[in-house]
């Protein structure tokens, strides 16, 4: 119980410090409520934390009304903590950049550092089965009513927020830097949540599946599933081997298949998350 809440506290602190010291001083707007708050702060000189919480509360209430109580205590906690940490950071530090732009490289370095730190902060929050609220709620509502995927809606909403920085400062470079920040943070979030290990799903169609099975089971020490199938053109019944292995084992298995059946059909698919026996334990999210 202690670990998830500790992750939320640490992640919220990292997110808040990153926003005040690296993101806001250069008027970057990498999506989310705090991206909008950064733009509004630049335009109207109002505290980032106050602008953000004024958006967070109505969005949380709207999301609860439209989507139901999906967000849970952890998400509410992350919203409150980020607000508190941002308020203290901007009150004590102000809005001076931690990395000065003395040689024209301050914004570039800040973008890279902010992308990494944002990713770490949000990754810790996501690992605790929470979200930072904000525009994620807007994306979920739009996804529900449009039928579009949540990922696509998040991309659209964050892109609109990023482009909004043009209203604060008429400089096309700022949305570009914000996009770079978004990209870096998304990659770091993936690493934080899923780890560096990349699994591969392999679908193997071969008449010699009985000879391939022992290599998967005994040599690689992996499991698999035999799926009954039928060729669409030939109508011939086949058996498909479905197995999940790590990327180091892919070459070994492909070489073994080549030695057994050069005419086998093999499909290798990237798998970002595998849960179940032999892998990460399946867990219920309490978002």
C-alpha positions in Angstrom: 0.0 0.0 0.0 2.8 2.4 0.9 4.8 1.9 -2.4 2.1 3.1 -4.8 1.5 6.3 -2.8 5.2 6.9 -2.5 5.5 6.6 -6.3 2.7 9.2 -6.7 4.4 11.6 -4.2 7.8 11.3 -5.9 6.4 11.4 -9.4 4.3 14.5 -8.7 7.2 16.3 -7.2 9.4 15.6 -10.2 6.7 16.7 -12.6 6.1 19.9 -10.7 9.7 20.9 -10.4 10.3 20.1 -14.1 7.4 22.3 -15.2 8.5 25.3 -13.2 12.3 25.1 -13.7 12.6 23.8 -17.3 9.3 24.0 -19.2 7.6 27.3 -18.2 10.7 29.6 -18.5 10.9 28.9 -22.2 7.0 29.0 -22.7 6.9 25.3 -23.8 3.5 23.7 -23.8 3.9 19.9 -24.0 0.3 19.0 -23.7 -1.9 18.6 -20.7 -3.5 21.1 -18.3 -0.1 22.4 -17.2 0.8 23.1 -20.8 -2.3 25.3 -21.1 -1.5 26.8 -17.7 2.0 27.7 -18.9 0.6 29.5 -21.9 -2.0 31.4 -19.8 0.7 32.3 -17.3 2.7 33.9 -20.1 -0.3 35.8 -21.5 -1.9 37.0 -18.2 0.8 36.6 -15.5 -1.2 34.4 -13.3 0.3 31.6 -11.2 0.6 28.3 -13.1 -0.7 26.3 -10.2 -3.9 28.4 -9.8 -4.7 28.3 -13.6 -4.1 24.5 -13.6 -6.3 23.7 -10.5 -9.1 25.9 -11.9 -9.1 23.6 -14.9 -8.4 20.3 -13.1 -11.4 20.4 -10.7 -14.1 21.1 -13.4 -12.5 18.4 -15.7 -12.5 15.9 -12.8 -16.2 16.6 -12.0 -17.1 16.4 -15.7 -15.2 13.2 -16.2 -16.9 11.6 -13.2 -20.3 12.7 -14.5 -19.8 11.5 -18.1 -17.5 8.5 -17.5 -18.4 7.4 -14.0 -16.1 7.3 -11.0 -13.1 5.7 -12.8 -10.4 8.0 -11.5 -10.1 6.9 -7.9 -8.3 8.3 -4.9 -4.8 8.0 -6.5 -5.6 10.2 -9.4 -7.2 12.8 -7.2 -4.1 12.6 -4.9 -1.7 13.2 -7.9 -3.7 16.2 -9.0 -3.6 17.8 -5.5 0.1 17.0 -5.0 1.2 18.4 -8.4 -0.8 21.6 -7.6 0.9 21.9 -4.2 4.4 21.2 -5.5 4.0 23.6 -8.4 2.6 26.4 -6.2 5.6 26.0 -3.8 8.1 25.8 -6.6 6.9 28.9 -8.4 6.5 30.8 -5.2 10.0 30.0 -3.9 11.9 29.9 -7.2 9.9 32.1 -9.5 10.1 31.6 -13.2 13.8 31.9 -13.9 15.1 29.0 -16.0 17.5 26.7 -14.2 19.5 26.4 -17.4 20.3 29.8 -18.8 20.1 30.5 -22.6 23.6 32.2 -22.7 24.7 30.6 -25.9 21.4 29.8 -27.5 21.4 26.2 -26.3 19.5 26.7 -23.1 16.1 25.9 -24.6 17.5 22.8 -26.4 19.0 21.4 -23.2 15.9 22.3 -21.2 13.7 20.5 -23.7 15.8 17.3 -23.5 16.1 17.4 -19.7 12.4 18.2 -19.3 11.4 15.4 -21.6 13.4 12.9 -19.5 12.2 14.3 -16.2 8.5 14.6 -17.3 8.7 10.9 -18.4 10.2 9.8 -15.1 7.6 11.7 -13.1 4.6 10.6 -15.1 6.0 7.1 -15.4 6.1 6.8 -11.6 2.5 8.1 -11.4 1.3 5.6 -14.0 3.2 2.7 -12.3 1.0 3.5 -9.2 -2.1 3.0 -11.4 -2.9 6.7 -11.3 -3.0 9.5 -13.9 -2.3 13.2 -13.7 -5.9 13.9 -14.7 -6.3 17.0 -16.9 -6.6 16.6 -20.6 -6.5 12.8 -20.3 -10.1 13.2 -19.1 -11.0 15.3 -22.1 -9.4 12.6 -24.3 -11.4 9.9 -22.6 -14.7 11.8 -23.1 -14.0 12.5 -26.8 -13.0 8.9 -27.3 -16.3 7.7 -25.8 -18.5 9.9 -28.0 -16.5 9.8 -31.3 -15.5 6.1 -31.2 -11.9 7.0 -32.0 -9.1 5.3 -30.0 -8.0 6.9 -26.8 -4.4 7.1 -28.1 -5.5 9.1 -31.1 -7.6 11.5 -28.9 -4.7 12.1 -26.6 -2.5 12.9 -29.5 -5.0 15.4 -31.0 -5.7 17.1 -27.6 -2.0 17.4 -26.7 -1.2 18.7 -30.2 -3.8 21.4 -29.9 -2.3 22.4 -26.5 1.2 22.4 -28.0 0.1 24.7 -30.8 -1.5 27.0 -28.4 1.9 28.3 -27.4 1.9 30.4 -30.6 -0.8 32.6 -28.9 1.6 33.5 -26.1 4.8 33.9 -28.2 4.7 34.3 -31.9 7.6 31.8 -32.5 7.0 28.6 -34.5 10.0 27.0 -32.8 8.2 26.7 -29.4 5.6 24.2 -30.6 8.4 22.3 -32.3 10.4 22.1 -29.1 7.3 21.1 -27.2 6.7 18.3 -29.7 10.2 17.1 -29.1 9.7 17.2 -25.4 6.4 15.2 -25.8 8.2 12.6 -27.8 11.1 12.2 -25.4 8.7 12.0 -22.4 6.5 9.3 -24.1 9.6 7.1 -24.7 10.8 7.5 -21.1 7.3 6.7 -19.8 7.3 3.5 -21.8 10.6 2.5 -20.3 9.4 3.4 -16.8 6.1 1.5 -17.1 7.2 -1.5 -19.3 10.9 -1.7 -18.7 13.7 -2.0 -21.3 12.9 -5.6 -22.2 11.0 -6.0 -25.4 9.1 -9.2 -26.0 8.2 -10.6 -29.4 5.1 -12.6 -30.3 5.7 -15.2 -32.9 3.1 -16.9 -35.1 4.5 -20.0 -36.9 2.7 -22.0 -39.5 4.6 -25.2 -40.4 3.7 -28.8 -41.3 6.6 -29.8 -39.0 5.2 -28.1 -35.9 5.9 -31.3 -33.9 9.6 -30.8 -34.5 9.5 -27.1 -33.7 7.6 -27.6 -30.4 10.5 -29.3 -28.5 12.9 -26.5 -29.4 10.5 -23.9 -27.9 9.7 -26.0 -24.8 13.0 -27.6 -24.0 15.8 -25.4 -25.5 14.2 -22.0 -25.0 12.2 -23.0 -21.9 9.2 -21.2 -23.2 5.5 -22.2 -23.5 3.2 -21.8 -26.4 -0.3 -22.5 -27.8 -1.3 -24.6 -30.8 -4.1 -22.9 -32.7 -6.3 -24.9 -35.2 -6.6 -22.9 -38.5 -7.6 -23.3 -42.1 -6.0 -21.8 -45.2 -8.3 -19.2 -46.8 -7.2 -20.2 -50.3 -6.4 -23.9 -50.0 -8.9 -24.8 -47.4 -6.2 -27.0 -45.8 -6.3 -27.4 -42.1 -3.1 -26.2 -40.3 -1.8 -25.8 -36.8 -0.4 -22.4 -35.8 2.2 -22.1 -33.0 1.6 -19.0 -30.9 4.5 -18.2 -28.5 6.0 -15.2 -26.8 9.8 -14.9 -26.3 12.3 -12.1 -25.7 14.2 -10.5 -28.5 17.4 -12.4 -27.8 15.6 -15.7 -28.4 14.1 -14.6 -31.7 17.2 -15.3 -33.8 17.7 -18.7 -32.1 14.1 -19.7 -32.9 14.2 -18.5 -36.5 17.4 -20.4 -37.1 15.9 -23.5 -35.6 12.8 -23.1 -37.8 15.0 -22.7 -40.9 16.8 -25.9 -40.1 13.5 -27.8 -39.6 11.3 -26.3 -42.3 12.6 -23.7 -44.8 9.0 -23.2 -46.1 7.5 -22.3 -42.7 5.5 -19.1 -42.5 6.8 -16.9 -39.5 5.3 -13.7 -38.3 7.3 -11.7 -35.6 5.3 -9.0 -33.8 6.5 -6.4 -31.2 4.7 -6.9 -27.9 4.9 -3.9 -25.5 3.3 -5.7 -22.5 2.9 -9.4 -21.7 1.0 -10.5 -18.6 0.3 -14.0 -17.3 2.2 -17.1 -16.3 5.9 -16.8 -16.9 5.7 -13.0 -17.4 4.4 -10.0 -15.4 1.5 -10.9 -13.2 -1.9 -9.7 -14.4 -3.2 -6.9 -12.2 -6.5 -5.0 -12.0 -6.2 -1.3 -12.5 -8.1 0.8 -9.9 -8.2 4.0 -12.1 
